Amino acid sequence: MGYTVIVHRAEEGGYWVEVPALPGCLSQGETVEEALAHVREAIETHLDALREDGQQAPQEEELFVGRVEVPSGEPLR
């Protein structure tokens, strides 16, 4: 089973990762590789907790991640 993850640069350095199909399932790391390893563990723990509560693992809905460019204008105030 696989889940889409979104990797973000952390303001304080390193990276943090979210799992859209598993709300509240987050992790972090100093490198992208470390953050992905940590989020893998977080997903496993999250799914184990759901099973213990008698819930099934959520199936990921089709997810599209894209980027939209917009013209830069005056600085925001």
C-alpha positions, 0 to 999 in steps of 0.5 A: 500500500502506498500513500502520497506525501508532500515534502515541505522545506522547514523555515528553521531548516530541514524538511517536514512531510504531510500525508494528505490521506492520513490527516495529522500524520506528519514527520520531519527530517534534516534531509529529504531522505531522512524525512521520507524514512521518518514519515514511513515510520509515522504512516506505519504507526498511524495505520497500527493505531487505526487498526487497534481502534477497529478502523480500516486503513484509508484508501487514498483518493486520486490526488493530483499535485500541480503547480500554478505560476502567477505573475509577481506584482508589488510586494504584499503588505 
